[in-house]
Amino acid sequence: MLSLKEIRELIDLVTERGLAGLEIERAGFRLRIDGRRNVSEMPATMPAVAIPVAAAPQAPRPVAAEAGATPEPEENVHVITSPIVGTFYRSASPEADPFAQVGERIAKGKILCIIESMKLMNEIESDVEGEVVAVYPRNGQPVEYGEKLFAIRLAA
């Protein structure tokens, strides 16, 4: 496994050389650094995270309204994606209610989920106001950077 210092050096290398990305696999851990983004687009936490290879995510299966079907693409549906690689959690603890449920109206800035990355709990907030129409990952499922998390039907 790589140390935090080694990971930072790799991030600097990708940035300095303008590389599209870098992927390293070592002793059952995999590190992927995407480098095509502008600094102004970078999230507060870096998307580069060492994860066990065995924890590679499976294809996301959405949790949608009762029928269990994926909502049809609509013009007024906004998809919230993961800003980091980590583990998706719908609530603050196993006993707590989920932050957001399908059918619930939410305000801009409402916490929708937590993504655990490198032992840090990152609260993911809604950037729009509307109604939750789908939750894509399962609770406790690993998620990749850019993976769909929620579909929100925009408020009129």
N, CA, C and O atoms as a DFTB+ gen file, in Angstrom:
624 C
 N C O
     1  1       0.838      -1.175       0.000
     2  2       0.000       0.000       0.000
     3  2       0.883       1.239       0.000
     4  3       1.961       1.240       0.594
     5  1       0.429       2.284      -0.662
     6  2       1.189       3.521      -0.761
     7  2       0.913       4.409       0.440
     8  3      -0.187       4.405       0.992
     9  1       1.931       5.172       0.839
    10  2       1.746       6.130       1.931
    11  2       1.077       7.380       1.372
    12  3       1.040       7.586       0.159
    13  1       0.554       8.205       2.261
    14  2      -0.097       9.440       1.848
    15  2       0.901      10.340       1.117
    16  3       0.534      11.008       0.150
    17  1       2.151      10.365       1.566
    18  2       3.187      11.169       0.917
    19  2       3.416      10.695      -0.520
    20  3       3.538      11.514      -1.431
    21  1       3.475       9.372      -0.726
    22  2       3.677       8.828      -2.073
    23  2       2.497       9.149      -2.982
    24  3       2.681       9.448      -4.162
    25  1       1.285       9.087      -2.434
    26  2       0.082       9.419      -3.218
    27  2       0.127      10.887      -3.630
    28  3      -0.161      11.216      -4.780
    29  1       0.486      11.769      -2.700
    30  2       0.581      13.194      -3.031
    31  2       1.622      13.438      -4.118
    32  3       1.399      14.248      -5.018
    33  1       2.766      12.740      -4.042
    34  2       3.803      12.888      -5.064
    35  2       3.288      12.442      -6.432
    36  3       3.607      13.064      -7.445
    37  1       2.496      11.371      -6.467
    38  2       1.925      10.904      -7.730
    39  2       0.918      11.912      -8.283
    40  3       0.872      12.154      -9.490
    41  1       0.119      12.494      -7.402
    42  2      -0.845      13.521      -7.831
    43  2      -0.089      14.701      -8.432
    44  3      -0.462      15.215      -9.487
    45  1       0.986      15.132      -7.746
    46  2       1.793      16.246      -8.266
    47  2       2.387      15.901      -9.627
    48  3       2.417      16.746     -10.521
    49  1       2.858      14.668      -9.791
    50  2       3.437      14.219     -11.060
    51  2       2.404      14.298     -12.186
    52  3       2.704      14.799     -13.270
    53  1       1.196      13.806     -11.932
    54  2       0.128      13.843     -12.939
    55  2      -0.196      15.294     -13.300
    56  3      -0.387      15.619     -14.471
    57  1      -0.257      16.161     -12.288
    58  2      -0.578      17.570     -12.523
    59  2       0.525      18.276     -13.295
    60  3       0.255      18.970     -14.275
    61  1       1.769      18.101     -12.856
    62  2       2.906      18.773     -13.485
    63  2       3.097      18.361     -14.941
    64  3       3.403      19.202     -15.787
    65  1       2.924      17.104     -15.234
    66  2       3.159      16.595     -16.592
    67  2       1.924      16.698     -17.480
    68  3       2.005      16.436     -18.680
    69  1       0.784      17.078     -16.907
    70  2      -0.448      17.198     -17.682
    71  2      -0.959      15.864     -18.178
    72  3      -1.561      15.788     -19.249
    73  1      -0.724      14.797     -17.403
    74  2      -1.158      13.461     -17.809
    75  2      -2.678      13.338     -17.721
    76  3      -3.313      13.993     -16.894
    77  1      -3.255      12.498     -18.573
    78  2      -4.693      12.241     -18.542
    79  2      -5.070      11.446     -17.301
    80  3      -6.189      11.564     -16.802
    81  1      -4.148      10.642     -16.804
    82  2      -4.429       9.845     -15.618
    83  2      -3.305       8.873     -15.339
    84  3      -2.365       8.741     -16.122
    85  1      -3.416       8.199     -14.218
    86  2      -2.416       7.237     -13.791
    87  2      -3.130       6.191     -12.950
    88  3      -3.970       6.526     -12.115
    89  1      -2.796       4.920     -13.170
    90  2      -3.382       3.847     -12.379
    91  2      -2.269       2.903     -11.955
    92  3      -1.460       2.463     -12.772
    93  1      -2.241       2.598     -10.650
    94  2      -1.220       1.712     -10.088
    95  2      -1.928       0.644      -9.266
    96  3      -2.869       0.941      -8.529
    97  1      -1.474      -0.601      -9.392
    98  2      -2.001      -1.691      -8.581
    99  2      -0.826      -2.329      -7.865
   100  3       0.174      -2.695      -8.483
   101  1      -0.962      -2.460      -6.540
   102  2       0.133      -2.993      -5.746
   103  2      -0.429      -3.752      -4.543
   104  3      -1.173      -3.181      -3.746
   105  1      -0.086      -5.012      -4.407
   106  2      -0.442      -5.846      -3.250
   107  2      -1.941      -5.782      -2.921
   108  3      -2.313      -5.616      -1.759
   109  1      -2.781      -5.912      -3.919
   110  2      -4.222      -5.948      -3.670
   111  2      -4.874      -4.588      -3.541
   112  3      -6.075      -4.516      -3.278
   113  1      -4.131      -3.507      -3.715
   114  2      -4.690      -2.159      -3.676
   115  2      -4.504      -1.512      -5.032
   116  3      -3.511      -1.741      -5.723
   117  1      -5.489      -0.691      -5.399
   118  2      -5.435      -0.007      -6.682
   119  2      -5.609       1.484      -6.440
   120  3      -6.444       1.891      -5.632
   121  1      -4.835       2.289      -7.128
   122  2      -4.897       3.740      -7.032
   123  2      -5.095       4.282      -8.432
   124  3      -4.340       3.951      -9.346
   125  1      -6.116       5.120      -8.603
   126  2      -6.355       5.756      -9.900
   127  2      -6.419       7.254      -9.684
   128  3      -7.144       7.737      -8.814
   129  1      -5.655       7.989     -10.481
   130  2      -5.654       9.447     -10.421
   131  2      -6.067       9.959     -11.784
   132  3      -5.402       9.675     -12.781
   133  1      -7.162      10.713     -11.843
   134  2      -7.599      11.334     -13.092
   135  2      -6.999      12.724     -13.145
   136  3      -7.075      13.473     -12.171
   137  1      -6.406      13.073     -14.273
   138  2      -5.693      14.332     -14.342
   139  2      -6.182      15.330     -15.359
   140  3      -5.509      16.340     -15.566
   141  1      -7.300      15.118     -16.005
   142  2      -7.751      16.008     -17.075
   143  2      -8.588      17.174     -16.598
   144  3      -9.168      17.868     -17.433
   145  1      -8.683      17.425     -15.341
   146  2      -9.595      18.448     -14.834
   147  2      -8.862      19.750     -14.563
   148  3      -7.674      19.752     -14.242
   149  1      -9.576      20.849     -14.696
   150  2      -9.033      22.154     -14.333
   151  2      -9.062      22.284     -12.818
   152  3      -9.894      21.665     -12.154
   153  1      -8.158      23.086     -12.271
   154  2      -8.109      23.276     -10.825
   155  2      -9.428      23.860     -10.323
   156  3      -9.870      23.518      -9.226
   157  1     -10.068      24.736     -11.107
   158  2     -11.323      25.351     -10.679
   159  2     -12.454      24.334     -10.547
   160  3     -13.433      24.599      -9.849
   161  1     -12.341      23.166     -11.208
   162  2     -13.377      22.139     -11.147
   163  2     -13.116      21.112     -10.055
   164  3     -13.979      20.274      -9.792
   165  1     -11.956      21.150      -9.411
   166  2     -11.568      20.112      -8.461
   167  2     -12.450      20.161      -7.222
   168  3     -12.734      21.247      -6.718
   169  1     -12.894      19.001      -6.716
   170  2     -13.652      18.967      -5.483
   171  2     -12.733      19.255      -4.299
   172  3     -11.509      19.232      -4.437
   173  1     -13.330      19.528      -3.124
   174  2     -12.552      19.827      -1.929
   175  2     -11.641      18.667      -1.551
   176  3     -10.531      18.890      -1.068
   177  1     -12.089      17.441      -1.760
   178  2     -11.253      16.266      -1.490
   179  2     -10.833      15.664      -2.813
   180  3     -11.596      15.678      -3.779
   181  1      -9.644      15.143      -2.861
   182  2      -9.108      14.595      -4.098
   183  2      -9.774      13.256      -4.426
   184  3     -10.070      12.482      -3.516
   185  1     -10.017      12.970      -5.715
   186  2     -10.637      11.710      -6.078
   187  2      -9.671      10.532      -6.079
   188  3     -10.083       9.412      -6.381
   189  1      -8.413      10.745      -5.756
   190  2      -7.434       9.655      -5.761
   191  2      -7.472       8.935      -4.420
   192  3      -7.181       9.534      -3.384
   193  1      -7.829       7.653      -4.435
   194  2      -7.958       6.891      -3.208
   195  2      -7.491       5.467      -3.463
   196  3      -7.796       4.888      -4.506
   197  1      -6.756       4.904      -2.520
   198  2      -6.368       3.503      -2.629
   199  2      -7.526       2.659      -2.119
   200  3      -7.996       2.862      -0.999
   201  1      -7.994       1.703      -2.939
   202  2      -9.088       0.842      -2.522
   203  2      -8.699      -0.602      -2.780
   204  3      -7.948      -0.882      -3.714
   205  1      -9.196      -1.522      -1.967
   206  2      -8.905      -2.924      -2.243
   207  2      -9.497      -3.325      -3.583
   208  3     -10.613      -2.924      -3.913
   209  1      -8.763      -4.111      -4.358
   210  2      -9.238      -4.552      -5.668
   211  2     -10.522      -5.352      -5.521
   212  3     -11.409      -5.259      -6.369
   213  1     -10.630      -6.138      -4.453
   214  2     -11.818      -6.959      -4.242
   215  2     -13.064      -6.108      -4.046
   216  3     -14.179      -6.608      -4.202
   217  1     -12.897      -4.819      -3.703
   218  2     -14.034      -3.949      -3.437
   219  2     -14.486      -3.182      -4.666
   220  3     -15.247      -2.223      -4.540
   221  1     -14.042      -3.576      -5.850
   222  2     -14.449      -2.890      -7.071
   223  2     -15.967      -2.932      -7.193
   224  3     -16.575      -3.985      -7.002
   225  1     -16.587      -1.789      -7.510
   226  2     -18.042      -1.735      -7.534
   227  2     -18.641      -2.537      -8.683
   228  3     -18.034      -2.711      -9.739
   229  1     -19.848      -3.013      -8.436
   230  2     -20.598      -3.682      -9.487
   231  2     -21.440      -2.628     -10.174
   232  3     -21.511      -1.493      -9.702
   233  1     -22.068      -2.971     -11.256
   234  2     -22.910      -2.021     -11.962
   235  2     -23.987      -1.505     -11.014
   236  3     -24.640      -2.296     -10.335
   237  1     -24.183      -0.170     -10.960
   238  2     -25.168       0.373     -10.030
   239  2     -26.582      -0.066     -10.387
   240  3     -26.974      -0.080     -11.554
   241  1     -27.334      -0.421      -9.351
   242  2     -28.739      -0.766      -9.536
   243  2     -29.543       0.281      -8.799
   244  3     -29.446       0.379      -7.576
   245  1     -30.346       1.078      -9.518
   246  2     -31.064       2.155      -8.859
   247  2     -32.157       1.647      -7.946
   248  3     -32.780       0.614      -8.192
   249  1     -32.370       2.405      -6.879
   250  2     -33.495       2.164      -5.990
   251  2     -34.485       3.246      -6.382
   252  3     -34.296       4.405      -6.012
   253  1     -35.513       2.912      -7.104
   254  2     -36.468       3.902      -7.589
   255  2     -37.820       3.668      -6.930
   256  3     -37.983       2.760      -6.115
   257  1     -38.773       4.497      -7.293
   258  2     -40.112       4.402      -6.722
   259  2     -40.617       2.969      -6.777
   260  3     -40.258       2.216      -7.682
   261  1     -41.430       2.600      -5.833
   262  2     -41.917       1.251      -5.559
   263  2     -41.695       0.179      -6.621
   264  3     -41.334      -0.946      -6.276
   265  1     -41.896       0.484      -7.880
   266  2     -41.793      -0.544      -8.920
   267  2     -40.373      -1.073      -9.080
   268  3     -40.180      -2.147      -9.650
   269  1     -39.371      -0.335      -8.585
   270  2     -37.998      -0.788      -8.700
   271  2     -37.401      -0.533     -10.077
   272  3     -36.339      -1.066     -10.400
   273  1     -38.071       0.275     -10.889
   274  2     -37.584       0.563     -12.237
   275  2     -36.828       1.879     -12.244
   276  3     -37.086       2.759     -11.424
   277  1     -35.904       2.005     -13.165
   278  2     -35.165       3.250     -13.331
   279  2     -36.103       4.275     -13.937
   280  3     -36.835       3.967     -14.878
   281  1     -36.092       5.504     -13.405
   282  2     -36.975       6.510     -13.984
   283  2     -36.569       6.821     -15.424
   284  3     -35.386       6.828     -15.763
   285  1     -37.571       7.076     -16.258
   286  2     -37.300       7.420     -17.648
   287  2     -36.557       8.752     -17.685
   288  3     -36.868       9.650     -16.903
   289  1     -35.580       8.895     -18.582
   290  2     -34.876      10.171     -18.686
   291  2     -35.869      11.282     -19.007
   292  3     -36.687      11.160     -19.919
   293  1     -35.787      12.338     -18.262
   294  2     -36.673      13.474     -18.464
   295  2     -35.823      14.725     -18.559
   296  3     -34.697      14.770     -18.062
   297  1     -36.374      15.733     -19.203
   298  2     -35.646      16.986     -19.330
   299  2     -35.427      17.640     -17.981
   300  3     -34.385      18.256     -17.753
   301  1     -36.390      17.517     -17.085
   302  2     -36.293      18.232     -15.814
   303  2     -35.731      17.366     -14.679
   304  3     -36.011      17.629     -13.509
   305  1     -34.943      16.340     -15.010
   306  2     -34.317      15.503     -13.985
   307  2     -32.824      15.798     -13.964
   308  3     -32.145      15.744     -14.990
   309  1     -32.332      16.109     -12.774
   310  2     -30.919      16.414     -12.555
   311  2     -30.287      15.215     -11.856
   312  3     -30.841      14.703     -10.883
   313  1     -29.131      14.761     -12.343
   314  2     -28.445      13.623     -11.731
   315  2     -27.265      14.147     -10.917
   316  3     -26.429      14.898     -11.420
   317  1     -27.214      13.739      -9.662
   318  2     -26.100      14.096      -8.786
   319  2     -25.112      12.943      -8.817
   320  3     -25.482      11.791      -8.591
   321  1     -23.847      13.260      -9.098
   322  2     -22.808      12.238      -9.213
   323  2     -21.818      12.358      -8.061
   324  3     -21.751      13.380      -7.378
   325  1     -21.061      11.303      -7.864
   326  2     -20.089      11.261      -6.778
   327  2     -18.868      12.127      -7.105
   328  3     -18.266      11.979      -8.168
   329  1     -18.505      13.033      -6.184
   330  2     -17.322      13.861      -6.417
   331  2     -16.024      13.153      -6.035
   332  3     -14.936      13.668      -6.295
   333  1     -16.133      11.973      -5.419
   334  2     -14.952      11.238      -4.952
   335  2     -15.186       9.736      -5.035
   336  3     -16.313       9.281      -5.232
   337  1     -14.126       8.984      -4.885
   338  2     -14.193       7.531      -4.785
   339  2     -14.352       7.198      -3.311
   340  3     -13.674       7.785      -2.468
   341  1     -15.231       6.272      -2.992
   342  2     -15.399       5.893      -1.591
   343  2     -16.552       4.933      -1.404
   344  3     -16.979       4.261      -2.343
   345  1     -17.056       4.877      -0.170
   346  2     -18.175       4.003       0.174
   347  2     -19.407       4.853       0.441
   348  3     -19.357       5.788       1.239
   349  1     -20.508       4.532      -0.222
   350  2     -21.766       5.278      -0.151
   351  2     -22.577       4.846       1.069
   352  3     -22.784       3.654       1.293
   353  1     -23.036       5.827       1.858
   354  2     -23.914       5.548       2.999
   355  2     -25.126       6.475       2.923
   356  3     -24.979       7.685       2.747
   357  1     -26.319       5.904       3.057
   358  2     -27.557       6.678       2.981
   359  2     -27.887       7.401       4.275
   360  3     -28.688       8.336       4.266
   361  1     -27.279       6.983       5.410
   362  2     -27.575       7.607       6.697
   363  2     -26.299       7.754       7.513
   364  3     -25.256       7.199       7.169
   365  1     -26.400       8.518       8.607
   366  2     -25.242       8.781       9.463
   367  2     -24.824       7.555      10.272
   368  3     -23.664       7.434      10.667
   369  1     -25.767       6.648      10.516
   370  2     -25.454       5.409      11.242
   371  2     -26.423       4.330      10.772
   372  3     -27.453       4.643      10.175
   373  1     -26.102       3.062      11.033
   374  2     -26.993       1.986      10.583
   375  2     -28.410       2.082      11.153
   376  3     -29.363       1.640      10.510
   377  1     -28.559       2.651      12.345
   378  2     -29.881       2.751      12.969
   379  2     -30.669       3.991      12.532
   380  3     -31.884       4.051      12.721
   381  1     -29.988       4.972      11.954
   382  2     -30.628       6.240      11.585
   383  2     -31.426       6.115      10.287
   384  3     -31.163       5.248       9.454
   385  1     -32.403       7.004      10.142
   386  2     -33.175       7.081       8.903
   387  2     -32.282       7.623       7.787
   388  3     -31.348       8.377       8.057
   389  1     -32.561       7.247       6.534
   390  2     -31.780       7.786       5.412
   391  2     -31.913       9.309       5.334
   392  3     -32.939       9.872       5.714
   393  1     -30.867       9.961       4.839
   394  2     -30.903      11.415       4.672
   395  2     -31.983      11.817       3.677
   396  3     -32.670      12.819       3.879
   397  1     -32.141      11.043       2.599
   398  2     -33.119      11.364       1.558
   399  2     -33.753      10.075       1.044
   400  3     -33.069       9.070       0.847
   401  1     -35.072      10.114       0.828
   402  2     -35.823       8.950       0.350
   403  2     -36.448       9.278      -1.002
   404  3     -36.682      10.446      -1.313
   405  1     -36.716       8.262      -1.795
   406  2     -37.420       8.435      -3.058
   407  2     -38.794       9.033      -2.756
   408  3     -39.500       8.565      -1.863
   409  1     -39.164      10.069      -3.508
   410  2     -40.437      10.747      -3.322
   411  2     -40.352      11.955      -2.407
   412  3     -41.302      12.736      -2.339
   413  1     -39.266      12.129      -1.716
   414  2     -39.098      13.242      -0.778
   415  2     -38.713      14.518      -1.520
   416  3     -37.896      14.492      -2.441
   417  1     -39.313      15.637      -1.107
   418  2     -38.925      16.945      -1.651
   419  2     -37.727      17.437      -0.861
   420  3     -37.711      17.385       0.369
   421  1     -36.725      17.914      -1.584
   422  2     -35.508      18.372      -0.921
   423  2     -35.165      19.792      -1.352
   424  3     -35.520      20.235      -2.444
   425  1     -34.468      20.491      -0.469
   426  2     -34.011      21.851      -0.757
   427  2     -32.550      21.818      -1.178
   428  3     -31.825      20.870      -0.873
   429  1     -32.132      22.848      -1.871
   430  2     -30.725      22.978      -2.251
   431  2     -29.903      23.043      -0.962
   432  3     -30.253      23.774      -0.036
   433  1     -28.824      22.286      -0.905
   434  2     -27.966      22.263       0.278
   435  2     -28.286      21.151       1.257
   436  3     -27.545      20.957       2.221
   437  1     -29.374      20.409       1.040
   438  2     -29.728      19.308       1.944
   439  2     -28.727      18.167       1.774
   440  3     -28.344      17.823       0.656
   441  1     -28.314      17.595       2.885
   442  2     -27.409      16.452       2.838
   443  2     -28.186      15.248       2.306
   444  3     -29.253      14.915       2.822
   445  1     -27.647      14.597       1.273
   446  2     -28.294      13.451       0.649
   447  2     -27.688      12.125       1.095
   448  3     -28.397      11.126       1.213
   449  1     -26.373      12.112       1.344
   450  2     -25.673      10.889       1.706
   451  2     -24.301      11.232       2.263
   452  3     -23.914      12.399       2.329
   453  1     -23.583      10.211       2.657
   454  2     -22.201      10.357       3.090
   455  2     -21.369       9.414       2.229
   456  3     -21.772       8.281       1.967
   457  1     -20.211       9.889       1.795
   458  2     -19.260       9.015       1.109
   459  2     -18.003       8.983       1.966
   460  3     -17.352      10.003       2.194
   461  1     -17.681       7.780       2.433
   462  2     -16.479       7.601       3.241
   463  2     -15.301       7.375       2.306
   464  3     -15.329       6.494       1.448
   465  1     -14.272       8.184       2.488
   466  2     -13.075       8.063       1.665
   467  2     -11.859       8.311       2.542
   468  3     -11.721       9.378       3.140
   469  1     -10.991       7.335       2.615
   470  2      -9.770       7.420       3.418
   471  2     -10.082       7.795       4.869
   472  3      -9.431       8.662       5.452
   473  1     -11.076       7.134       5.433
   474  2     -11.510       7.313       6.821
   475  2     -12.119       8.689       7.090
   476  3     -12.315       9.057       8.249
   477  1     -12.422       9.457       6.037
   478  2     -13.092      10.739       6.183
   479  2     -14.526      10.592       5.705
   480  3     -14.782       9.968       4.675
   481  1     -15.465      11.166       6.454
   482  2     -16.873      11.132       6.083
   483  2     -17.211      12.428       5.350
   484  3     -17.190      13.507       5.943
   485  1     -17.520      12.318       4.067
   486  2     -17.822      13.474       3.220
   487  2     -19.322      13.565       2.986
   488  3     -19.910      12.680       2.365
   489  1     -19.944      14.630       3.480
   490  2     -21.381      14.825       3.279
   491  2     -21.612      15.351       1.871
   492  3     -20.989      16.328       1.456
   493  1     -22.508      14.700       1.139
   494  2     -22.835      15.116      -0.220
   495  2     -24.176      15.844      -0.164
   496  3     -25.187      15.284       0.260
   497  1     -24.163      17.099      -0.598
   498  2     -25.353      17.939      -0.548
   499  2     -25.990      18.072      -1.921
   500  3     -25.328      17.922      -2.948
   501  1     -27.278      18.355      -1.919
   502  2     -27.981      18.597      -3.175
   503  2     -27.606      19.972      -3.700
   504  3     -27.540      20.937      -2.938
   505  1     -27.363      20.061      -4.995
   506  2     -27.074      21.349      -5.608
   507  2     -28.307      21.928      -6.309
   508  3     -28.230      22.962      -6.972
   509  1     -29.444      21.244      -6.150
   510  2     -30.707      21.708      -6.734
   511  2     -31.850      21.455      -5.753
   512  3     -31.703      20.721      -4.776
   513  1     -32.971      22.071      -6.032
   514  2     -34.198      21.847      -5.264
   515  2     -35.131      20.992      -6.102
   516  3     -35.250      21.206      -7.309
   517  1     -35.797      20.026      -5.479
   518  2     -36.724      19.186      -6.230
   519  2     -37.137      17.952      -5.461
   520  3     -37.102      17.932      -4.230
   521  1     -37.534      16.910      -6.199
   522  2     -38.010      15.654      -5.617
   523  2     -37.066      14.518      -5.995
   524  3     -36.687      14.379      -7.158
   525  1     -36.689      13.703      -5.004
   526  2     -35.820      12.555      -5.260
   527  2     -36.635      11.506      -6.024
   528  3     -37.674      11.049      -5.546
   529  1     -36.152      11.129      -7.220
   530  2     -36.864      10.115      -8.004
   531  2     -36.093       8.804      -8.083
   532  3     -36.664       7.776      -8.446
   533  1     -34.781       8.824      -7.744
   534  2     -34.011       7.580      -7.739
   535  2     -32.774       7.726      -6.869
   536  3     -32.160       8.790      -6.790
   537  1     -32.427       6.619      -6.217
   538  2     -31.171       6.490      -5.488
   539  2     -30.458       5.328      -6.160
   540  3     -30.955       4.202      -6.129
   541  1     -29.309       5.576      -6.763
   542  2     -28.660       4.543      -7.566
   543  2     -27.849       3.518      -6.769
   544  3     -28.105       2.323      -6.920
   545  1     -26.885       3.915      -5.926
   546  2     -26.107       2.871      -5.225
   547  2     -26.857       2.319      -4.015
   548  3     -27.747       2.966      -3.462
   549  1     -26.475       1.110      -3.625
   550  2     -27.004       0.508      -2.398
   551  2     -26.204       1.039      -1.217
   552  3     -25.069       1.483      -1.386
   553  1     -26.780       0.997      -0.038
   554  2     -26.085       1.422       1.170
   555  2     -24.849       0.542       1.375
   556  3     -24.941      -0.684       1.309
   557  1     -23.697       1.166       1.623
   558  2     -22.461       0.434       1.852
   559  2     -21.737       0.034       0.584
   560  3     -20.698      -0.621       0.658
   561  1     -22.251       0.408      -0.574
   562  2     -21.636       0.039      -1.853
   563  2     -20.493       0.999      -2.186
   564  3     -20.627       2.206      -1.983
   565  1     -19.378       0.484      -2.689
   566  2     -18.308       1.370      -3.169
   567  2     -18.791       2.128      -4.398
   568  3     -19.500       1.576      -5.240
   569  1     -18.398       3.404      -4.497
   570  2     -18.749       4.218      -5.664
   571  2     -17.484       4.831      -6.246
   572  3     -16.514       5.092      -5.534
   573  1     -17.514       5.051      -7.535
   574  2     -16.406       5.659      -8.264
   575  2     -16.658       7.149      -8.441
   576  3     -17.791       7.615      -8.317
   577  1     -15.607       7.885      -8.728
   578  2     -15.728       9.291      -9.067
   579  2     -16.622       9.419     -10.304
   580  3     -16.409       8.720     -11.295
   581  1     -17.615      10.304     -10.253
   582  2     -18.501      10.539     -11.386
   583  2     -19.673       9.573     -11.496
   584  3     -20.502       9.718     -12.395
   585  1     -19.763       8.587     -10.598
   586  2     -20.861       7.612     -10.644
   587  2     -22.166       8.266     -10.180
   588  3     -22.162       9.092      -9.268
   589  1     -23.278       7.890     -10.812
   590  2     -24.587       8.434     -10.453
   591  2     -24.943       8.055      -9.016
   592  3     -24.786       6.905      -8.605
   593  1     -25.429       9.051      -8.256
   594  2     -25.883       8.797      -6.883
   595  2     -27.393       8.979      -6.767
   596  3     -28.092       8.089      -6.283
   597  1     -27.900      10.135      -7.210
   598  2     -29.318      10.472      -7.078
   599  2     -29.831      11.102      -8.361
   600  3     -29.088      11.766      -9.083
   601  1     -31.131      10.882      -8.639
   602  2     -31.830      11.606      -9.699
   603  2     -32.846      12.488      -8.998
   604  3     -33.628      12.011      -8.175
   605  1     -32.836      13.779      -9.323
   606  2     -33.724      14.755      -8.687
   607  2     -34.574      15.403      -9.774
   608  3     -34.047      15.978     -10.726
   609  1     -35.906      15.306      -9.622
   610  2     -36.807      16.025     -10.543
   611  2     -36.849      17.466     -10.060
   612  3     -37.246      17.738      -8.927
   613  1     -36.443      18.380     -10.916
   614  2     -36.306      19.777     -10.541
   615  2     -37.651      20.390     -10.184
   616  3     -38.679      20.086     -10.789
   617  1     -37.611      21.271      -9.172
   618  2     -38.824      21.981      -8.754
   619  2     -39.203      22.979      -9.843
   620  3     -38.341      23.585     -10.479
   621  1     -40.500      23.135     -10.042
   622  2     -40.982      24.045     -11.095
   623  2     -40.902      25.469     -10.674
   624  3     -41.268      26.360     -11.441
